Amino acid sequence: MADKEKQLDIATQLVHAGERRPTPNGKPVATPVYTTATFTYETMAEVDRVFAGEQPGFIYTRYGNPTTAGLEEALTTLEAGAGACAYATGMAALHAAIFACQLAPGDTILASQDLYGASIDLLYKVFGSFGIKTVSADFNDLKIVADKARETKPRLLVAETISNPLLKVCDIDGCVAIAREVGARLLIDNTFASPYLCQPLLHGADLVVHSATKYLGGHADTMGGIVITSEPADMMALVGAMKLMGGVLGVWEAHEIMRGIKTLGLRLERQCANAERLAEHLAEHPRVGQVYYPSLVTPSARETLRRTLRAPYSGALVSIELSDNTREGAFRFMDALSMCVRATSLGDVFTEVLHPATASHRDVAPARRRQLGISDGLVRISVGIEALEDIFADIDQALEQN
């Protein structure tokens, strides 16, 4: 203990002893977890310069933290962007990305009809309450999208790389061309693909969002979201949304997501290989009525798939309708699973199943769900890294009980 601290009362020593040691000479090989809410400097002049942006540094973790900054730098690199900002959840990230587009009352958003249910609610209920109109279209028919864009003159187009839950692959290049024609920006939710399978900014998209809870984290033990932009000018609004709305990613969560990213490529290679084999297997199963998987589509859709996703992969999710395409049939199948986990998420190391009509798209009106092709018997399978024969065995035995 320093001589000055030895002169202090024990009650004071308990508070200060061992704190604020000098930065070590050795550089950590892994990003440390900075569990501090605030930062101090030797002089107020330095504090003033950091606050003013004249000197690099951190002030308050709601404004930024070295651990979270490491994650943001990683995603900026992986998505080939100009900057990134992390948030507490994927929905907070999507909200911030749309906020950064500086829409005003009377503006229009053109959104894919196949978005995640909560994303649809965010557009219609939250942004709609501010006079921002959302119209939807089938983004798998670019003629429809182009016609709707010319008619509505949107400021922003929103789509998913791989749609939830029917797993349609977006023609990002075609959407970029439409956005440029009408003077709109393009925002892509890349959660289902991850930067390992697709880098939308390299295709010309303007903003990319991820629910980092899914493939980036990959272990069902953390939540987070991140926005990556192609334009440095967006960073002021993205950071402003973090500061003012307070959806800040915790440092432990940032650390867990960074650790997950290190094995993303290895995990996805195994998951995609397992998913493709499972899709082919289930397509021949007598108890399965329909299989949705990106490679099991028309030749034109396969051409989009190959231009969009890293070859030879087609994603790690498989959706199925049973021959008994009912809610009761889906529940019987899911209840009969013993290894695969019934869970309201995806992208984890273990195989997990979800019933969209009661989970991801629960708040979508039943008639609208049917219009979108989301039947009451649809089941989404997020394929894990387990031995393929064990995945087959569990799903087959559950199907036999249906």
C-alpha positions as CSV (number, residue, x, y, z in Angstrom):
1,M,0.0,0.0,0.0
2,A,1.3,3.4,-0.8
3,D,2.6,5.6,2.1
4,K,-0.2,8.1,1.6
5,E,-2.9,5.3,1.9
6,K,-1.2,4.0,5.1
7,Q,-2.0,7.4,6.8
8,L,-5.7,6.9,6.1
9,D,-8.2,5.5,8.5
10,I,-9.1,1.8,8.1
11,A,-12.6,2.7,7.0
12,T,-11.2,4.8,4.2
13,Q,-8.6,2.2,3.3
14,L,-11.4,-0.4,2.8
15,V,-12.8,1.8,0.1
16,H,-9.7,2.8,-1.8
17,A,-7.0,0.2,-1.2
18,G,-5.9,-1.6,-4.4
19,E,-8.0,0.5,-6.7
20,R,-6.9,2.6,-9.7
21,R,-3.5,0.9,-10.1
22,P,-1.4,2.0,-13.1
23,T,-2.1,0.3,-16.4
24,P,0.1,-2.8,-16.6
25,N,3.1,-2.8,-19.1
26,G,2.0,-6.1,-20.5
27,K,-0.8,-6.0,-23.1
28,P,-3.6,-8.5,-22.5
29,V,-4.0,-11.0,-25.3
30,A,-7.8,-11.0,-24.7
31,T,-10.0,-7.9,-24.2
32,P,-10.4,-7.3,-20.4
33,V,-13.8,-6.9,-18.9
34,Y,-13.9,-3.3,-17.6
35,T,-16.5,-3.6,-14.9
36,T,-16.5,0.1,-14.1
37,A,-19.4,2.6,-14.5
38,T,-17.1,5.6,-14.7
39,F,-13.5,6.6,-15.4
40,T,-11.2,9.2,-13.8
41,Y,-8.3,11.3,-15.1
42,E,-5.3,13.0,-13.5
43,T,-6.8,16.5,-14.2
44,M,-10.1,18.1,-14.9
45,A,-8.5,19.5,-18.1
46,E,-8.2,16.0,-19.4
47,V,-11.8,15.2,-18.4
48,D,-12.9,18.3,-20.3
49,R,-11.0,17.3,-23.5
50,V,-12.4,13.8,-23.4
51,F,-16.0,15.1,-23.0
52,A,-15.4,17.5,-25.9
53,G,-14.0,14.7,-28.1
54,E,-10.7,16.4,-28.4
55,Q,-8.9,13.5,-26.7
56,P,-9.6,9.8,-26.9
57,G,-10.9,8.2,-23.7
58,F,-13.9,7.0,-21.8
59,I,-16.0,8.9,-19.3
60,Y,-19.1,6.9,-18.4
61,T,-20.0,3.4,-19.5
62,R,-23.4,4.6,-20.8
63,Y,-21.3,6.7,-23.2
64,G,-18.9,3.8,-24.0
65,N,-16.6,1.2,-22.4
66,P,-13.4,-0.4,-23.6
67,T,-14.9,-3.9,-23.5
68,T,-17.9,-3.0,-25.6
69,A,-15.6,-0.9,-27.9
70,G,-13.7,-4.1,-28.6
71,L,-16.9,-5.9,-29.7
72,E,-17.9,-2.9,-31.8
73,E,-14.5,-2.9,-33.5
74,A,-14.8,-6.6,-34.2
75,L,-18.2,-6.3,-35.9
76,T,-17.0,-3.3,-37.9
77,T,-14.3,-5.5,-39.3
78,L,-16.4,-8.6,-39.8
79,E,-19.2,-6.6,-41.6
80,A,-16.7,-4.4,-43.5
81,G,-18.4,-1.3,-42.1
82,A,-17.3,2.2,-41.2
83,G,-18.5,1.9,-37.5
84,A,-20.7,-0.1,-35.1
85,C,-22.6,0.5,-32.0
86,A,-23.7,-2.2,-29.5
87,Y,-27.0,-2.3,-27.6
88,A,-28.7,-4.4,-24.9
89,T,-30.8,-6.4,-27.3
90,G,-31.4,-7.0,-31.0
91,M,-34.6,-5.0,-30.9
92,A,-32.8,-2.1,-29.3
93,A,-30.3,-2.3,-32.1
94,L,-33.0,-2.3,-34.8
95,H,-34.7,0.7,-33.1
96,A,-31.5,2.6,-33.1
97,A,-30.7,1.8,-36.7
98,I,-34.1,3.1,-37.9
99,F,-33.7,6.1,-35.6
100,A,-30.3,6.8,-37.3
101,C,-32.1,7.1,-40.6
102,Q,-33.6,10.4,-39.4
103,L,-37.2,9.7,-40.6
104,A,-39.9,12.3,-40.1
105,P,-43.7,12.2,-39.8
106,G,-45.1,11.5,-43.3
107,D,-42.1,9.4,-44.3
108,T,-42.6,5.8,-45.5
109,I,-40.7,2.6,-44.7
110,L,-41.0,-0.3,-47.2
111,A,-40.6,-3.5,-45.2
112,S,-40.4,-7.2,-46.2
113,Q,-43.6,-8.9,-45.3
114,D,-41.5,-11.8,-43.8
115,L,-39.9,-9.9,-41.0
116,Y,-39.7,-11.2,-37.4
117,G,-42.9,-10.5,-35.6
118,A,-41.5,-8.0,-33.1
119,S,-39.8,-6.1,-35.9
120,I,-43.2,-5.7,-37.6
121,D,-44.6,-4.4,-34.3
122,L,-41.7,-2.0,-33.9
123,L,-42.4,-0.5,-37.3
124,Y,-46.2,-0.3,-37.1
125,K,-46.7,0.4,-33.4
126,V,-43.7,2.5,-32.4
127,F,-42.6,4.3,-35.5
128,G,-46.2,4.4,-36.7
129,S,-47.2,6.4,-33.6
130,F,-44.9,9.1,-34.8
131,G,-46.6,9.4,-38.1
132,I,-44.1,7.2,-40.0
133,K,-46.0,4.9,-42.3
134,T,-44.9,1.3,-43.0
135,V,-46.0,-0.6,-46.1
136,S,-45.0,-4.3,-46.7
137,A,-44.2,-6.3,-49.8
138,D,-43.0,-9.7,-50.8
139,F,-39.3,-9.1,-51.1
140,N,-38.9,-12.4,-52.9
141,D,-40.6,-10.7,-55.9
142,L,-38.4,-7.8,-56.9
143,K,-40.9,-6.5,-59.4
144,I,-43.5,-6.1,-56.6
145,V,-40.9,-4.4,-54.5
146,A,-39.8,-2.0,-57.3
147,D,-43.4,-1.2,-58.1
148,K,-44.2,-0.5,-54.4
149,A,-41.1,1.6,-54.0
150,R,-41.9,3.7,-57.0
151,E,-45.5,4.2,-55.7
152,T,-44.7,5.0,-52.1
153,K,-41.3,6.7,-52.4
154,P,-39.9,5.2,-49.1
155,R,-37.0,6.7,-47.2
156,L,-36.0,3.3,-46.0
157,L,-36.2,-0.4,-47.1
158,V,-36.0,-3.1,-44.4
159,A,-35.4,-6.8,-45.0
160,E,-33.8,-9.9,-43.5
161,T,-30.9,-11.8,-45.2
162,I,-32.7,-15.1,-44.4
163,S,-36.4,-14.5,-43.4
164,N,-38.0,-15.7,-40.2
165,P,-39.4,-18.3,-40.2
166,L,-39.8,-19.5,-43.8
167,L,-36.1,-19.0,-44.6
168,K,-36.4,-17.0,-47.8
169,V,-33.0,-15.6,-48.9
170,C,-33.2,-11.9,-49.8
171,D,-31.7,-10.7,-53.1
172,I,-29.7,-7.9,-51.4
173,D,-28.2,-6.8,-54.7
174,G,-31.6,-6.4,-56.3
175,C,-32.9,-4.5,-53.2
176,V,-29.9,-2.2,-53.3
177,A,-30.7,-1.3,-56.9
178,I,-34.3,-0.5,-56.0
179,A,-33.3,1.6,-53.0
180,R,-30.8,3.6,-55.1
181,E,-33.5,4.2,-57.8
182,V,-35.9,5.8,-55.3
183,G,-33.3,7.5,-53.1
184,A,-33.9,5.2,-50.1
185,R,-31.5,3.5,-47.7
186,L,-31.4,-0.2,-47.2
187,L,-31.3,-1.8,-43.7
188,I,-30.6,-5.6,-43.5
189,D,-31.2,-7.8,-40.5
190,N,-28.3,-10.3,-40.8
191,T,-29.1,-12.3,-37.7
192,F,-29.9,-15.6,-39.4
193,A,-26.8,-15.5,-41.7
194,S,-24.2,-13.8,-39.5
195,P,-21.2,-12.1,-41.1
196,Y,-19.7,-15.5,-41.7
197,L,-22.4,-16.4,-44.3
198,C,-23.1,-12.9,-45.6
199,Q,-21.7,-9.3,-45.4
200,P,-24.6,-7.1,-46.7
201,L,-22.6,-3.9,-46.7
202,L,-20.3,-5.4,-49.3
203,H,-23.5,-5.9,-51.5
204,G,-24.3,-2.2,-51.1
205,A,-26.7,-2.2,-48.0
206,D,-26.4,0.9,-45.8
207,L,-27.0,-0.5,-42.4
208,V,-26.8,-4.0,-40.9
209,V,-28.3,-5.2,-37.6
210,H,-27.8,-8.3,-35.5
211,S,-29.4,-9.9,-32.6
212,A,-26.1,-10.9,-31.1
213,T,-28.1,-13.2,-28.7
214,K,-28.2,-15.7,-31.6
215,Y,-25.2,-16.9,-33.7
216,L,-22.7,-14.3,-32.6
217,G,-23.0,-15.3,-28.9
218,G,-24.0,-18.8,-29.8
219,H,-24.3,-20.4,-26.4
220,A,-27.8,-19.2,-25.0
221,D,-26.1,-17.3,-22.1
222,T,-26.2,-13.7,-23.1
223,M,-28.3,-11.0,-24.9
224,G,-27.2,-8.2,-27.1
225,G,-27.7,-6.3,-30.4
226,I,-25.4,-4.4,-32.7
227,V,-25.7,-2.0,-35.7
228,I,-23.0,-1.7,-38.3
229,T,-23.1,1.2,-40.8
230,S,-21.4,1.9,-44.1
231,E,-21.4,5.7,-43.3
232,P,-19.4,7.3,-40.6
233,A,-22.0,10.1,-40.4
234,D,-24.5,7.6,-38.9
235,M,-22.3,7.1,-35.8
236,M,-23.4,10.3,-34.1
237,A,-27.0,9.2,-34.2
238,L,-26.3,5.6,-33.3
239,V,-24.2,6.6,-30.3
240,G,-26.8,9.3,-29.4
241,A,-29.5,6.6,-29.3
242,M,-27.4,4.6,-27.0
243,K,-26.7,7.5,-24.6
244,L,-30.2,9.0,-24.6
245,M,-32.4,5.9,-24.7
246,G,-30.1,3.9,-22.5
247,G,-30.2,0.5,-24.2
248,V,-26.5,0.0,-23.3
249,L,-24.9,-3.4,-23.7
250,G,-23.4,-4.7,-20.4
251,V,-19.7,-5.4,-20.3
252,W,-20.1,-9.0,-19.3
253,E,-22.5,-9.5,-22.2
254,A,-20.0,-7.8,-24.6
255,H,-17.3,-10.2,-23.3
256,E,-19.5,-13.3,-23.8
257,I,-20.4,-12.2,-27.4
258,M,-16.8,-11.5,-28.3
259,R,-15.8,-15.0,-27.0
260,G,-18.6,-16.5,-29.0
261,I,-17.6,-14.8,-32.2
262,K,-14.1,-16.5,-32.0
263,T,-15.8,-19.9,-32.8
264,L,-18.5,-18.6,-35.1
265,G,-16.9,-20.0,-38.3
266,L,-16.4,-23.4,-36.8
267,R,-19.9,-23.6,-35.3
268,L,-21.6,-22.5,-38.5
269,E,-19.8,-24.9,-40.7
270,R,-20.9,-27.8,-38.6
271,Q,-24.4,-26.3,-38.1
272,C,-25.0,-25.7,-41.8
273,A,-23.7,-29.1,-42.8
274,N,-26.0,-30.7,-40.2
275,A,-29.0,-28.5,-41.3
276,E,-28.6,-29.4,-45.0
277,R,-28.5,-33.1,-44.3
278,L,-31.5,-32.8,-41.9
279,A,-33.5,-30.9,-44.5
280,E,-32.8,-33.6,-47.2
281,H,-33.7,-36.3,-44.7
282,L,-37.0,-34.7,-43.6
283,A,-38.0,-34.0,-47.2
284,E,-38.2,-37.8,-47.7
285,H,-40.0,-38.4,-44.3
286,P,-43.6,-39.7,-44.6
287,R,-44.6,-37.7,-41.5
288,V,-43.4,-34.4,-42.9
289,G,-45.6,-32.5,-45.4
290,Q,-43.3,-29.6,-46.3
291,V,-39.6,-28.6,-45.7
292,Y,-38.4,-25.0,-45.9
293,Y,-34.7,-24.7,-46.5
294,P,-32.9,-22.2,-48.7
295,S,-31.3,-24.8,-51.0
296,L,-34.5,-26.8,-51.5
297,V,-36.0,-24.1,-53.8
298,T,-36.4,-23.2,-57.5
299,P,-33.4,-22.7,-59.7
300,S,-33.8,-18.9,-59.7
301,A,-34.0,-18.8,-55.9
302,R,-30.8,-21.0,-55.7
303,E,-29.0,-18.4,-57.9
304,T,-29.9,-15.7,-55.4
305,L,-28.8,-18.0,-52.6
306,R,-25.4,-18.5,-54.2
307,R,-24.9,-14.8,-54.8
308,T,-25.9,-13.9,-51.3
309,L,-24.5,-16.6,-48.9
310,R,-21.0,-18.0,-48.6
311,A,-20.8,-21.2,-50.7
312,P,-21.5,-24.0,-50.2
313,Y,-23.6,-23.1,-47.2
314,S,-27.4,-22.5,-47.1
315,G,-27.9,-21.6,-43.4
316,A,-28.4,-23.5,-40.2
317,L,-32.2,-23.4,-39.8
318,V,-34.8,-25.8,-41.2
319,S,-38.6,-25.2,-40.9
320,I,-41.1,-28.0,-41.4
321,E,-44.8,-28.6,-41.6
322,L,-45.9,-32.0,-40.4
323,S,-48.3,-34.1,-42.4
324,D,-50.7,-33.3,-39.6
325,N,-50.3,-29.6,-40.2
326,T,-52.1,-28.5,-37.0
327,R,-51.1,-26.7,-33.7
328,E,-51.9,-30.0,-31.9
329,G,-49.7,-32.0,-34.2
330,A,-46.8,-29.5,-33.8
331,F,-47.1,-29.6,-30.0
332,R,-47.2,-33.4,-30.0
333,F,-44.0,-33.5,-32.0
334,M,-42.2,-30.9,-29.9
335,D,-43.3,-32.5,-26.6
336,A,-41.9,-35.8,-27.8
337,L,-38.4,-34.5,-28.4
338,S,-35.9,-35.6,-25.7
339,M,-32.5,-34.1,-26.8
340,C,-33.6,-31.1,-28.9
341,V,-34.6,-28.2,-26.8
342,R,-37.9,-26.4,-26.9
343,A,-36.6,-22.8,-26.8
344,T,-37.7,-19.3,-28.0
345,S,-34.4,-18.5,-29.7
346,L,-31.9,-19.9,-32.3
347,G,-28.3,-20.0,-33.3
348,D,-27.0,-21.8,-30.2
349,V,-24.7,-24.8,-30.1
350,F,-27.6,-27.2,-29.3
351,T,-30.5,-28.0,-31.6
352,E,-33.6,-26.0,-30.5
353,V,-37.2,-26.0,-31.9
354,L,-39.8,-23.2,-31.9
355,H,-43.4,-22.9,-32.8
356,P,-43.7,-19.6,-34.7
357,A,-47.5,-19.2,-34.3
358,T,-47.1,-19.2,-30.5
359,A,-43.7,-17.5,-30.2
360,S,-42.0,-15.4,-32.8
361,H,-45.2,-14.5,-34.6
362,R,-47.7,-14.8,-31.8
363,D,-48.8,-11.2,-32.1
364,V,-49.5,-11.4,-35.8
365,A,-53.2,-11.9,-36.5
366,P,-54.0,-15.5,-37.4
367,A,-55.4,-14.5,-40.8
368,R,-52.2,-12.5,-41.6
369,R,-50.1,-15.5,-40.5
370,R,-51.9,-17.8,-42.9
371,Q,-51.5,-15.2,-45.6
372,L,-47.7,-15.2,-45.0
373,G,-47.6,-19.0,-45.2
374,I,-47.0,-19.4,-41.4
375,S,-49.4,-22.3,-40.7
376,D,-50.4,-23.4,-37.2
377,G,-48.4,-26.6,-37.7
378,L,-45.1,-24.9,-38.7
379,V,-42.1,-25.7,-36.6
380,R,-38.7,-24.0,-36.9
381,I,-35.6,-26.0,-36.1
382,S,-32.3,-24.3,-35.3
383,V,-29.7,-27.0,-35.9
384,G,-26.9,-27.4,-33.5
385,I,-23.4,-28.9,-33.5
386,E,-24.4,-32.3,-32.1
387,A,-23.6,-35.5,-33.9
388,L,-25.9,-35.7,-36.9
389,E,-27.1,-39.2,-36.1
390,D,-28.3,-38.1,-32.6
391,I,-30.2,-35.2,-34.2
392,F,-31.8,-37.6,-36.7
393,A,-32.7,-40.1,-34.0
394,D,-34.4,-37.6,-31.7
395,I,-36.4,-35.9,-34.5
396,D,-37.4,-39.3,-36.1
397,Q,-38.6,-40.8,-32.9
398,A,-40.7,-37.6,-32.2
399,L,-42.2,-37.8,-35.7
400,E,-43.1,-41.4,-35.2
401,Q,-45.2,-40.4,-32.2
402,N,-47.2,-37.9,-34.2
